[in-house]
């Protein structure tokens, strides 16, 4: 999934773009990523050593691997990524979700234009794994909070809760309460992945998103191009 996400990012129509892969797994993914990205930069665990590292780019795309020294919550990993990021705008990209090539430009534009401090995509499709069964609803499914985009300064100012469940929603909620402007970007296809009956779990199972999705009249749909 990490490799797939990097490939999707490489197809985005926005440049320059920095992909930061945060890994706290028990098996390293560096060899896998390096096979596809020979110029992969591996960041040290110590933040004070990250400054000044060369930003190798391939067609305006740089890929950097931040290997955590221990298992960490998603909130911790988001904070480490925000501290190491060198771009002005940060976008969340869960490794198992799917986005069309204009996703980055569509979400970054309102922020750079001063029309938003944070953006997120409208949730349009759900894909069930295994089997890649695509579902949609006649009406909107709500907001895909795993697609948050925001200025890096906001992440460093507000921070993420040290949890692995709903840390993106909680971050957005606190930012809005602090009078940050939040804009939902419509018209960009995204597939939110749910892993069912497999060894790969989803954290959504004990969160309101589960009940929200199950309450919709989801129907089988064709896969967006």
C-alpha positions in Angstrom: 0.0 0.0 0.0 2.9 2.4 0.8 4.3 1.8 -2.7 0.9 2.3 -4.3 0.4 5.6 -2.5 3.8 6.9 -3.8 2.9 5.9 -7.3 -0.4 7.8 -7.0 1.4 10.8 -5.7 3.8 10.7 -8.7 0.8 11.0 -11.0 -0.5 14.2 -9.3 -0.6 17.2 -11.6 1.0 19.5 -8.9 4.7 20.2 -8.6 6.9 20.5 -6.7 5.7 17.7 -4.4 7.4 16.0 -1.4 6.2 12.6 -0.4 7.0 11.7 3.2 6.5 8.1 4.2 6.3 7.6 8.0 7.0 4.0 8.9 6.8 2.5 12.4 6.4 -1.1 11.2 8.3 -4.1 12.4 9.6 -4.8 8.9 11.4 -2.1 7.0 9.9 -0.9 3.8 13.0 0.9 2.6 14.1 -1.8 0.0 10.6 -1.8 -1.5 10.4 2.0 -1.9 14.0 2.2 -3.1 13.3 -0.2 -6.0 10.9 2.3 -7.4 12.5 5.5 -6.1 16.4 5.0 -6.3 16.9 8.6 -5.0 14.9 7.8 -1.8 16.1 9.9 1.1 16.0 8.2 4.5 15.6 10.7 7.3 17.3 10.2 10.7 15.2 9.7 13.8 16.6 12.8 15.4 14.9 15.9 14.2 18.0 18.1 14.7 19.8 16.0 12.0 17.0 16.5 9.4 17.8 20.2 8.7 19.8 20.8 5.6 19.4 17.3 4.1 19.5 17.3 0.3 16.1 17.3 -1.3 16.7 15.0 -4.3 13.9 15.3 -6.8 12.7 13.2 -9.7 10.6 15.3 -12.1 9.7 17.6 -9.3 8.9 14.8 -6.9 11.0 13.9 -3.8 10.3 10.9 -1.7 11.6 10.7 1.9 11.3 7.9 4.4 11.0 8.8 8.1 11.6 5.6 10.0 10.3 5.8 13.6 12.5 4.2 16.2 9.4 2.5 17.9 5.7 1.9 17.4 3.8 5.2 17.7 0.2 6.4 17.6 -1.0 8.0 14.4 -1.1 11.3 16.1 2.6 11.0 17.0 3.4 10.1 13.4 1.5 13.0 12.0 3.4 15.4 14.3 6.8 13.9 13.3 5.8 14.3 9.6 4.7 17.9 10.2 8.0 18.7 11.8 10.1 17.1 9.1 8.0 18.5 6.2 9.6 21.2 4.1 6.5 22.2 2.1 4.2 25.1 2.9 1.1 22.9 2.8 0.7 19.4 4.2 -1.7 16.9 2.9 -2.7 13.6 4.6 -2.5 10.6 2.3 -3.5 7.3 4.0 -1.6 4.6 2.2 -4.6 2.5 1.3 -6.9 5.2 -0.1 -7.2 6.2 -3.8 -7.3 9.7 -5.2 -7.5 11.2 -8.7 -4.4 13.0 -10.2 -5.8 16.5 -9.5 -6.4 16.0 -5.8 -3.4 17.9 -4.6 -3.9 21.0 -6.8 -7.6 21.1 -6.0 -7.0 21.1 -2.3 -3.9 23.4 -2.3 -5.4 26.1 -4.5 -7.9 27.5 -1.9 -5.2 27.5 0.8 -2.6 29.4 -1.3 -5.3 31.8 -2.5 -6.1 32.7 1.1 -9.7 31.3 0.8 -9.1 28.5 3.3 -6.8 27.4 6.1 -7.7 23.8 5.9 -9.4 21.7 3.2 -10.7 18.2 2.8 -12.4 16.2 0.1 -16.0 15.3 0.0 -16.3 11.5 0.5 -17.6 10.1 -2.7 -16.9 6.4 -2.8 -16.1 3.5 -0.4 -14.1 0.5 -1.7 -14.3 -2.8 0.2 -11.2 -5.0 0.5 -10.5 -7.7 -0.4 -12.1 -7.8 -3.8 -12.1 -4.1 -4.6 -15.9 -3.7 -4.5 -16.8 0.0 -5.0 -19.8 1.5 -3.3 -21.5 4.9 -3.5 -24.5 6.6 -2.1 -27.2 8.7 -3.9 -26.4 11.6 -1.6 -23.2 12.8 -0.1 -21.3 10.5 2.3 -19.9 13.4 4.2 -16.3 14.6 4.6 -13.2 12.4 4.1 -11.2 13.6 7.0 -8.2 11.4 6.1 -7.7 13.8 3.1 -7.0 16.9 5.3 -4.8 19.6 3.8 -3.5 22.6 5.8 -0.6 25.0 6.2 2.3 23.4 8.0 2.3 26.2 10.5 -1.2 25.2 11.7 0.0 21.7 12.4 3.0 23.0 14.4 0.7 25.4 16.3 -2.2 23.2 17.2 -0.6 19.7 17.1 -2.2 16.3 17.0 -3.6 14.3 19.9 -1.5 11.3 20.9 -4.1 8.8 19.7 -4.7 6.5 16.8 -8.4 7.1 16.4 -10.0 10.3 15.1 -6.9 12.4 15.5 -7.5 14.1 12.1 -11.1 15.0 13.0 -10.1 16.3 16.4 -7.3 18.4 14.9 -9.7 19.9 12.4 -12.3 20.6 15.1 -9.8 22.4 17.2 -8.6 24.4 14.3 -12.1 25.5 13.3 -12.8 26.5 17.0 -9.7 28.7 16.7 -11.4 30.5 13.8 -9.5 28.7 11.1 -11.4 28.5 7.8 -12.3 25.0 6.7 -13.4 24.3 3.1 -14.8 21.0 1.7 -13.6 20.5 -1.9 -16.2 18.9 -4.1 -15.9 17.3 -7.5 -12.7 15.3 -6.8 -13.1 11.5 -6.8 -11.7 9.7 -3.8 -12.1 6.1 -2.6 -12.0 5.4 1.1 -10.8 1.8 1.7 -12.5 -0.5 4.3 -10.8 -3.8 5.0 -13.3 -6.4 5.8 -12.8 -10.0 6.9 -9.0 -9.7 6.7 -6.0 -9.5 8.9 -5.8 -5.8 8.1 -8.0 -3.8 10.4 -9.5 -0.3 10.1 -9.7 2.0 13.1 -13.1 3.3 11.9 -14.9 0.3 13.4 -15.4 2.0 16.8 -15.9 5.5 15.4 -19.1 7.4 14.3 -17.9 7.0 10.7 -18.9 3.4 10.8 -22.5 4.1 11.9 -22.7 7.0 9.4 -21.6 4.8 6.5 -23.8 1.9 7.5 -26.9 4.3 7.7 -26.5 5.3 4.0 -28.1 3.4 1.2 -24.8 2.3 -0.3 -25.1 0.7 -3.7 -22.5 -0.9 -6.0 -20.9 1.6 -8.4 -18.4 1.6 -11.2 -14.8 2.4 -10.4 -14.0 6.1 -11.1 -11.4 6.4 -13.9 
